[in-house]
Amino acid sequence: MAHEVVIVGGGLSGLCCALELYRNGVSFLLIEATDRVGGRVKTDQCDGFLLDRGFQVLLTAYPEAQRVLDYSALRLKPFYPGALVYDGSRFHRVADPWRKTRDSIKSILSPVGSLADKLRIAWLRRQVLDLSLENLMAGEESTTEQRLEKLGFSPKIIDSFFQPFLGGVFLDADLTTSSRMLDFVFRMFSIGETAIPEKGMEAIPRQLLSMLPGDSIITDAKVKEIKTDSTELIVTLASGEKIETQTAVLATNGLDNLLSEKKKPKSRVVSCFYFVSELPPITEPILVLNGTKSGLVNNLCVPSNISPTPTGAALISATVLGDSKHTTEVEPQVVKSELRQWFGTQVENWKHLKTYHISHALPSAEQIPPQQLSYKYQEGIYLCGDYMESPSIQGAMVSGRKAAQAILGSRL
Ligand SMILES: Cc1cc2nc3c(=O)[nH]c(=O)nc-3n(C[C@H](O)[C@H](O)[C@H](O)COP(=O)(O)OP(=O)(O)OC[C@H]3O[C@@H](n4cnc5c(N)ncnc54)[C@H](O)[C@@H]3O)c2cc1C
C-alpha cells in the first residue's frame, strides 16, 4: 500500500504529526525504531511498580495538550501546587498563594527568599499572564539566570528555590536555558496543574496511538537512510526493506544521521534513581527541592503518594542533573547516602530498584526563536520534534502539528 507520507519516529511529535495528517485524510506510515511509540515519554513495569523513564510531568495548561488529549481518560493525578525546599537542616514549604492561600502564610514567613522576593513572584505572574503566548515567546531573550537577576530576585531565592525548581524543569543546573522558557513555564504553572497520569506518563503517547489507525504504525524498525530518487523518496530500513513515498517527516530527536549536514541539538543529561521502601519519607504528592546549592540530588518526589502502588510500598524518585561536573554516572549508593542527610536513618532501609541515565533528555534551548524556522527542510522532507519549538511536551506536540500543516499547505 502506498503511503503519502512516511513519518520517522514515534515520539509525541511524530504521533501528533500523524494525527493531524490522519484527521485531514492524508495516509501515512509511522516508523519507530524501538519496541513501542512514546519516544522519551515511556513508563516501564518493574517488580510491580510503574517507573517513568526519568521524572517528568504534564503541565495541564499546555495549550496543545489541552487541544489534543482527553485529560479525564488519562486520570491525571495532580501535585501539590508548591514545593518543599530542603535547606540543609529542615524542609520549608513554598506554596502557590493563589491556590493554597492558607499554606502561603507559612510560605511568606519561610526563609526561602525575602518578602520582596515573594512580591516579585506576584509581579512576574501578572506579567506572564497579561501577555499573549506569542508575545511572551517573542519577548527579550537572555538566560534564565540573567532574567531572574534582572527581575531583582535575591541570590538567596535564586539559589535555594529557582535554581533547583527551574533547573529540574529545564534539566539545566546552570539556568542557561532561554528566559522565554522561564516566562512560558511560569505562565503554565500559574494557570494549570502539574500532573501525572494514573498509569504513568506513557499513558499520553498511548492515548495518541489509540486515535490512529493501527496498520499505519510499525515498531522495531529503524530507518537507516532517506534518498531522493528523481520524484520519489526512498526510505530504507535497517532490515534492508525500501519504502517509496512522496514526503517524509523526520520526527526524531534531531540526533540521527539521516541528514548528514544538519546541525544537531545540544543535549541536557539527567539521571533518575528509583528506590522502594516500606514507609514514604514524606506523605504528600509534593516536589522536594534541594535548596542547599550543594550535593548531587536536585529534586525528589514520592510517585506512590500520587498514584498508590499495588502493594502499598513507597516508591521514591530522585533526580540528578548531568553537567560538566558530573560527567560520570552516579551510583545509587552515593545518592542514598546524600538523602540520608535529608531524611535520616530510614533511608538505610530503602532498596534501590532501577536507575535511568538519560543522555538526551531535552535539547539545551539556550535560544528559542519567536518564529521557528521552516518545518520544510528540503523538497519532500519535513522536520519536527521538541528541538524545533521548545524543550517540552507542548513543544513536541505543537511541532508535529505544524509539520503536518506545512505538508497540507504545500498541497493546496
Ligand atoms: C527525563 C525527562 C524529563 C522530562 N520532563 C519533562 C517535563 O516535566 N515536562 C515536559 O513538558 N517535558 C518534559 N520532557 C521532555 C519531553 O518528554 C520531550 O520534549 C518530548 O517527549 C520529545 O518528543 P519528540 O517527539 O520531540 O522526541 P522523542 O520523544 O525523542 O521521539 C523521537 C522518536 O524517534 C525515534 N527515532 C529516532 N531515530 C529513528 C530512526 N532512524 N528510525 C526510526 N525511529 C527513530 C526514537 O526512537 C523516538 O521514539 C522530559 C524528557 C525527559 C527525557
The ligand as an SDF file (V2000), in Angstrom:
LIG
                    3D

 53 58  0  0  0  0  0  0  0  0999 V2000
   13.7710   12.7370   31.9270 C   0  0  0  0  0  0  0  0  0  0  0  0
   12.9050   13.6760   31.1380 C   0  0  0  0  0  0  0  0  0  0  0  0
   12.1510   14.6100   31.8000 C   0  0  0  0  0  0  0  0  0  0  0  0
   11.3150   15.4660   31.0850 C   0  0  0  0  0  0  0  0  0  0  0  0
   10.4920   16.2970   31.7690 N   0  0  0  0  0  0  0  0  0  0  0  0
    9.5240   16.9590   31.1050 C   0  0  0  0  0  0  0  0  0  0  0  0
    8.5050   17.6250   31.8150 C   0  0  0  0  0  0  0  0  0  0  0  0
    8.4330   17.5420   33.0440 O   0  0  0  0  0  0  0  0  0  0  0  0
    7.5670   18.3200   31.0990 N   0  0  0  0  0  0  0  0  0  0  0  0
    7.6210   18.3960   29.7330 C   0  0  0  0  0  0  0  0  0  0  0  0
    6.7810   19.0580   29.1510 O   0  0  0  0  0  0  0  0  0  0  0  0
    8.5670   17.7350   29.0400 N   0  0  0  0  0  0  0  0  0  0  0  0
    9.5000   17.0010   29.6770 C   0  0  0  0  0  0  0  0  0  0  0  0
   10.4230   16.2660   28.9900 N   0  0  0  0  0  0  0  0  0  0  0  0
   10.5090   16.4460   27.5340 C   0  0  0  0  0  0  0  0  0  0  0  0
    9.5350   15.6570   26.6710 C   0  0  0  0  0  0  0  0  0  0  0  0
    9.4410   14.3300   27.1040 O   0  0  0  0  0  0  0  0  0  0  0  0
   10.0840   15.7410   25.2410 C   0  0  0  0  0  0  0  0  0  0  0  0
   10.1950   17.1020   24.8810 O   0  0  0  0  0  0  0  0  0  0  0  0
    9.2190   15.0270   24.2080 C   0  0  0  0  0  0  0  0  0  0  0  0
    8.8340   13.7620   24.6260 O   0  0  0  0  0  0  0  0  0  0  0  0
   10.0130   14.9310   22.9060 C   0  0  0  0  0  0  0  0  0  0  0  0
    9.2500   14.3020   21.9090 O   0  0  0  0  0  0  0  0  0  0  0  0
    9.8110   14.2100   20.4250 P   0  0  0  0  0  0  0  0  0  0  0  0
    8.8110   13.5410   19.5840 O   0  0  0  0  0  0  0  0  0  0  0  0
   10.2940   15.5540   20.0020 O   0  0  0  0  0  0  0  0  0  0  0  0
   11.1590   13.3200   20.5200 O   0  0  0  0  0  0  0  0  0  0  0  0
   11.3590   11.8300   21.0560 P   0  0  0  0  0  0  0  0  0  0  0  0
   10.4480   11.5400   22.1540 O   0  0  0  0  0  0  0  0  0  0  0  0
   12.8220   11.7040   21.3070 O   0  0  0  0  0  0  0  0  0  0  0  0
   10.9420   10.9070   19.8260 O   0  0  0  0  0  0  0  0  0  0  0  0
   11.7940   10.5970   18.7700 C   0  0  0  0  0  0  0  0  0  0  0  0
   11.4690    9.1810   18.3210 C   0  0  0  0  0  0  0  0  0  0  0  0
   12.1540    8.9230   17.0800 O   0  0  0  0  0  0  0  0  0  0  0  0
   12.6200    7.6060   17.1120 C   0  0  0  0  0  0  0  0  0  0  0  0
   13.7240    7.5070   16.1350 N   0  0  0  0  0  0  0  0  0  0  0  0
   14.8980    8.1730   16.1620 C   0  0  0  0  0  0  0  0  0  0  0  0
   15.6480    7.8340   15.0880 N   0  0  0  0  0  0  0  0  0  0  0  0
   14.9090    6.9320   14.3850 C   0  0  0  0  0  0  0  0  0  0  0  0
   15.1580    6.1940   13.1800 C   0  0  0  0  0  0  0  0  0  0  0  0
   16.2960    6.3210   12.4960 N   0  0  0  0  0  0  0  0  0  0  0  0
   14.1890    5.3550   12.7330 N   0  0  0  0  0  0  0  0  0  0  0  0
   13.0010    5.2200   13.4120 C   0  0  0  0  0  0  0  0  0  0  0  0
   12.7440    5.8910   14.5560 N   0  0  0  0  0  0  0  0  0  0  0  0
   13.6880    6.7230   15.0280 C   0  0  0  0  0  0  0  0  0  0  0  0
   13.0500    7.3950   18.5600 C   0  0  0  0  0  0  0  0  0  0  0  0
   13.1490    6.0330   18.8910 O   0  0  0  0  0  0  0  0  0  0  0  0
   11.9440    8.1190   19.3100 C   0  0  0  0  0  0  0  0  0  0  0  0
   10.8650    7.2490   19.6100 O   0  0  0  0  0  0  0  0  0  0  0  0
   11.2820   15.4030   29.6610 C   0  0  0  0  0  0  0  0  0  0  0  0
   12.0570   14.4640   28.9900 C   0  0  0  0  0  0  0  0  0  0  0  0
   12.8460   13.5830   29.7220 C   0  0  0  0  0  0  0  0  0  0  0  0
   13.6130   12.5060   28.9850 C   0  0  0  0  0  0  0  0  0  0  0  0
  1  2  1  0
  2  3  1  0
  2 52  2  0
  3  4  2  0
  4  5  1  0
  4 50  1  0
  5  6  2  0
  6  7  1  0
  6 13  1  0
  7  8  2  0
  7  9  1  0
  9 10  1  0
 10 11  2  0
 10 12  1  0
 12 13  2  0
 13 14  1  0
 14 15  1  0
 14 50  1  0
 15 16  1  0
 16 17  1  0
 16 18  1  0
 18 19  1  0
 18 20  1  0
 20 21  1  0
 20 22  1  0
 22 23  1  0
 23 24  1  0
 24 25  2  0
 24 26  1  0
 24 27  1  0
 27 28  1  0
 28 29  2  0
 28 30  1  0
 28 31  1  0
 31 32  1  0
 32 33  1  0
 33 34  1  0
 33 48  1  0
 34 35  1  0
 35 36  1  0
 35 46  1  0
 36 37  1  0
 36 45  1  0
 37 38  2  0
 38 39  1  0
 39 40  1  0
 39 45  2  0
 40 41  1  0
 40 42  2  0
 42 43  1  0
 43 44  2  0
 44 45  1  0
 46 47  1  0
 46 48  1  0
 48 49  1  0
 50 51  2  0
 51 52  1  0
 52 53  1  0
M  END
$$$$
